[in-house]
Amino acid sequence: MDMIFKALADPTRRELLDRLRAQDGQSLQQLQDDLDMTRFGVMKHLGVLEEAGLIVTRKQGRFKHHYLNAVPLQEAIDRWIEPLIVKSAARAVIDLKAKLEGHGPMAKPDFMMQTFIETTHDQLWDALTKGELAAQYHFACQNVDGDLAPGGGQKYILPDGNPMLELDVLDISPKDRIEMTFTPHFFGPDAPTSRCVYLLEPSGSAMKLTIEHYDVPAGHEGVGEGWARLASALKSFLEVGPSDTKRFGFA
């Protein structure tokens, strides 16, 4: 937590985060534009942000793309702010309306985030794929029908009985990778779909979870807030338990 606040204390680093919030997945050259700073100086600030977990990077060819990683900030909010305020169900609706398109193996995600969770590989996999477990930590839905399995999917149901979103598995590598369509029913019965990916990787005694989202149209970058809240709730569920997850209003 100290590294997060140290990283945020510098105005240049806050400016870099603002730029990524406005347009995620930028290269070093893009982030350096209009900044009165050398390439090395920008790299140094990005290194501090990456070390604090506030950004994550993805290499594509000779370019390195940078993504705002809101999970650490969401965890701070969950710890100190969320228990003090009353949240409406409307806050659970994320700003997403996307169109499913084909992608090659080198496609760049529009959104990407990572979090580290002190749990086992099996426990993380089960929490992501089993609907009965997902329902215990999702921030808006009390019921999740179905499991993420070959040929399967999950439907997230709001407390009023209406579907919120639906995930359908496109490709799955057990305990390693899940690629899914993402259909936001909160936009209506004809809402278009986009594509998202879960990547699981052991990291010492913890597990690293990476979430990638593709085909996020301009103006709908708010998808990051929803993913950050989901990842934070998942982390609390696996590290602390269902009771603490409910205390923060996630279930």
C-alpha positions as semicolon CSV with decimal commas, in nm:
position;residue;x (nm);y (nm);z (nm)
1;M;0,000;0,000;0,000
2;D;0,287;0,240;0,071
3;M;0,415;0,193;-0,285
4;I;0,075;0,290;-0,425
5;F;0,059;0,619;-0,236
6;K;0,422;0,695;-0,316
7;A;0,353;0,640;-0,686
8;L;0,046;0,864;-0,675
9;A;0,230;1,143;-0,495
10;D;0,406;1,257;-0,813
11;P;0,202;1,477;-1,053
12;T;0,374;1,337;-1,362
13;R;0,279;0,983;-1,266
14;R;-0,078;1,096;-1,205
15;E;-0,075;1,255;-1,551
16;L;0,042;0,925;-1,702
17;L;-0,241;0,741;-1,528
18;D;-0,490;1,000;-1,653
19;R;-0,365;0,945;-2,007
20;L;-0,408;0,570;-1,976
21;R;-0,753;0,619;-1,829
22;A;-0,846;0,824;-2,136
23;Q;-0,680;0,579;-2,378
24;D;-0,558;0,246;-2,251
25;G;-0,285;0,041;-2,418
26;Q;-0,053;0,327;-2,518
27;S;0,312;0,282;-2,611
28;L;0,602;0,470;-2,451
29;Q;0,620;0,708;-2,747
30;Q;0,250;0,789;-2,721
31;L;0,278;0,858;-2,349
32;Q;0,587;1,075;-2,399
33;D;0,413;1,302;-2,649
34;D;0,348;1,654;-2,511
35;L;0,539;1,577;-2,192
36;D;0,838;1,803;-2,126
37;M;1,052;1,505;-2,029
38;T;1,309;1,273;-2,180
39;R;1,225;0,919;-2,287
40;F;1,433;0,790;-1,996
41;G;1,241;1,008;-1,752
42;V;0,905;0,877;-1,871
43;M;1,036;0,520;-1,853
44;K;1,146;0,578;-1,494
45;H;0,800;0,703;-1,393
46;L;0,634;0,411;-1,571
47;G;0,865;0,175;-1,384
48;V;0,748;0,317;-1,049
49;L;0,383;0,280;-1,154
50;E;0,440;-0,076;-1,272
51;E;0,622;-0,169;-0,952
52;A;0,327;-0,034;-0,752
53;G;0,091;-0,245;-0,963
54;L;-0,093;0,059;-1,099
55;I;-0,011;-0,030;-1,459
56;V;0,051;-0,356;-1,643
57;T;0,228;-0,402;-1,975
58;R;0,196;-0,626;-2,276
59;K;0,461;-0,671;-2,544
60;Q;0,341;-0,680;-2,905
61;G;0,618;-0,706;-3,160
62;R;0,873;-0,435;-3,084
63;F;0,618;-0,222;-2,897
64;K;0,531;-0,235;-2,528
65;H;0,176;-0,129;-2,446
66;H;0,077;0,010;-2,106
67;Y;-0,258;-0,043;-1,932
68;L;-0,409;0,121;-1,627
69;N;-0,451;-0,143;-1,354
70;A;-0,725;-0,019;-1,121
71;V;-0,734;-0,323;-0,892
72;P;-0,497;-0,181;-0,622
73;L;-0,700;0,141;-0,609
74;Q;-1,025;-0,055;-0,588
75;E;-0,886;-0,258;-0,300
76;A;-0,803;0,065;-0,114
77;I;-1,157;0,189;-0,176
78;D;-1,304;-0,141;-0,056
79;R;-1,098;-0,125;0,261
80;W;-1,162;0,233;0,371
81;I;-1,445;0,388;0,172
82;E;-1,701;0,131;0,060
83;P;-1,805;0,020;0,412
84;L;-1,896;0,382;0,491
85;I;-2,131;0,449;0,199
86;V;-2,453;0,299;0,069
87;K;-2,421;0,171;-0,285
88;S;-2,711;0,146;-0,527
89;A;-2,746;-0,143;-0,767
90;A;-2,702;0,104;-1,051
91;R;-2,332;0,140;-0,973
92;A;-2,290;-0,223;-1,074
93;V;-2,381;-0,145;-1,435
94;I;-2,056;-0,087;-1,623
95;D;-2,031;0,127;-1,931
96;L;-1,983;-0,137;-2,199
97;K;-2,138;-0,197;-2,544
98;A;-1,911;-0,390;-2,775
99;K;-1,910;-0,582;-3,100
100;L;-1,755;-0,926;-3,139
101;E;-1,492;-0,936;-3,412
102;G;-1,227;-1,184;-3,522
103;H;-0,877;-1,152;-3,376
104;G;-0,542;-1,289;-3,476
105;P;-0,290;-1,418;-3,222
106;M;-0,115;-1,078;-3,207
107;A;-0,432;-0,874;-3,140
108;K;-0,391;-0,608;-2,873
109;P;-0,655;-0,599;-2,597
110;D;-0,838;-0,272;-2,541
111;F;-0,830;-0,327;-2,165
112;M;-0,601;-0,529;-1,939
113;M;-0,553;-0,566;-1,562
114;Q;-0,373;-0,796;-1,320
115;T;-0,408;-0,889;-0,956
116;F;-0,220;-1,126;-0,726
117;I;-0,428;-1,345;-0,495
118;E;-0,299;-1,555;-0,206
119;T;-0,479;-1,875;-0,295
120;T;-0,420;-2,206;-0,467
121;H;-0,445;-2,271;-0,839
122;D;-0,745;-2,499;-0,790
123;Q;-0,931;-2,252;-0,566
124;L;-0,890;-1,965;-0,812
125;W;-0,998;-2,181;-1,105
126;D;-1,307;-2,303;-0,918
127;A;-1,402;-1,949;-0,808
128;L;-1,390;-1,828;-1,170
129;T;-1,558;-2,124;-1,337
130;K;-1,823;-2,248;-1,092
131;G;-2,141;-2,044;-1,092
132;E;-2,233;-2,128;-0,733
133;L;-1,903;-1,977;-0,615
134;A;-1,914;-1,675;-0,848
135;A;-2,251;-1,584;-0,699
136;Q;-2,091;-1,554;-0,356
137;Y;-1,856;-1,270;-0,450
138;H;-2,008;-1,091;-0,752
139;F;-2,075;-0,727;-0,662
140;A;-2,424;-0,709;-0,815
141;C;-2,563;-1,057;-0,884
142;Q;-2,685;-1,302;-0,623
143;N;-2,730;-1,586;-0,870
144;V;-2,498;-1,716;-1,141
145;D;-2,635;-1,994;-1,358
146;G;-2,397;-2,237;-1,527
147;D;-2,024;-2,307;-1,525
148;L;-1,738;-2,196;-1,748
149;A;-1,656;-2,523;-1,920
150;P;-1,614;-2,643;-2,281
151;G;-1,939;-2,560;-2,460
152;G;-2,074;-2,393;-2,147
153;G;-2,116;-2,049;-2,000
154;Q;-2,253;-1,842;-1,716
155;K;-2,552;-1,611;-1,685
156;Y;-2,537;-1,349;-1,410
157;I;-2,880;-1,277;-1,261
158;L;-2,969;-0,955;-1,077
159;P;-3,168;-0,966;-0,750
160;D;-3,486;-0,870;-0,942
161;G;-3,449;-1,182;-1,156
162;N;-3,333;-1,008;-1,475
163;P;-3,010;-1,116;-1,646
164;M;-2,718;-0,874;-1,614
165;L;-2,463;-1,036;-1,843
166;E;-2,376;-1,364;-2,005
167;L;-2,039;-1,531;-2,065
168;D;-2,010;-1,807;-2,326
169;V;-1,689;-2,006;-2,353
170;L;-1,511;-1,985;-2,688
171;D;-1,190;-2,165;-2,588
172;I;-1,065;-2,307;-2,262
173;S;-0,735;-2,448;-2,143
174;P;-0,796;-2,607;-1,800
175;K;-0,654;-2,401;-1,512
176;D;-0,467;-2,177;-1,756
177;R;-0,686;-1,972;-1,992
178;I;-1,054;-1,903;-2,064
179;E;-1,170;-1,705;-2,366
180;M;-1,534;-1,595;-2,364
181;T;-1,792;-1,380;-2,533
182;F;-1,925;-1,101;-2,311
183;T;-2,292;-1,011;-2,364
184;P;-2,414;-0,717;-2,149
185;H;-2,789;-0,778;-2,115
186;F;-2,825;-0,458;-1,915
187;F;-2,814;-0,280;-2,253
188;G;-3,124;-0,469;-2,367
189;P;-3,211;-0,794;-2,546
190;D;-3,020;-0,698;-2,860
191;A;-2,700;-0,589;-2,686
192;P;-2,389;-0,673;-2,893
193;T;-2,109;-0,888;-2,758
194;S;-1,739;-0,840;-2,704
195;R;-1,462;-1,079;-2,600
196;C;-1,277;-1,125;-2,271
197;V;-1,002;-1,358;-2,147
198;Y;-0,896;-1,489;-1,804
199;L;-0,529;-1,591;-1,771
200;L;-0,411;-1,778;-1,460
201;E;-0,045;-1,812;-1,365
202;P;0,125;-1,929;-1,042
203;S;0,347;-1,662;-0,883
204;G;0,532;-1,791;-0,578
205;S;0,278;-1,867;-0,307
206;A;0,013;-1,663;-0,489
207;M;-0,176;-1,674;-0,818
208;K;-0,160;-1,403;-1,083
209;L;-0,490;-1,337;-1,257
210;T;-0,483;-1,132;-1,578
211;I;-0,807;-1,006;-1,735
212;E;-0,807;-0,890;-2,097
213;H;-1,102;-0,733;-2,277
214;Y;-1,119;-0,689;-2,655
215;D;-1,340;-0,475;-2,881
216;V;-1,426;-0,212;-2,620
217;P;-1,563;0,074;-2,834
218;A;-1,466;0,439;-2,787
219;G;-1,657;0,596;-2,503
220;H;-1,704;0,271;-2,313
221;E;-1,370;0,254;-2,134
222;G;-1,564;0,244;-1,803
223;V;-1,554;-0,134;-1,832
224;G;-1,241;-0,111;-1,620
225;E;-1,440;-0,011;-1,312
226;G;-1,651;-0,323;-1,333
227;W;-1,351;-0,550;-1,378
228;A;-1,168;-0,382;-1,089
229;R;-1,462;-0,434;-0,855
230;L;-1,497;-0,797;-0,963
231;A;-1,125;-0,868;-0,916
232;S;-1,122;-0,697;-0,576
233;A;-1,428;-0,893;-0,460
234;L;-1,275;-1,218;-0,586
235;K;-0,951;-1,146;-0,400
236;S;-1,139;-1,071;-0,076
237;F;-1,351;-1,384;-0,117
238;L;-1,049;-1,613;-0,161
239;E;-0,814;-1,450;0,091
240;V;-1,059;-1,354;0,370
241;G;-1,379;-1,544;0,310
242;P;-1,743;-1,492;0,208
243;S;-1,838;-1,307;0,526
244;D;-1,590;-1,023;0,458
245;T;-1,698;-1,010;0,095
246;K;-2,057;-0,953;0,210
247;R;-1,942;-0,690;0,457
248;F;-1,811;-0,485;0,166
249;G;-2,142;-0,522;-0,012
250;F;-2,035;-0,758;-0,287
251;A;-2,293;-1,029;-0,225
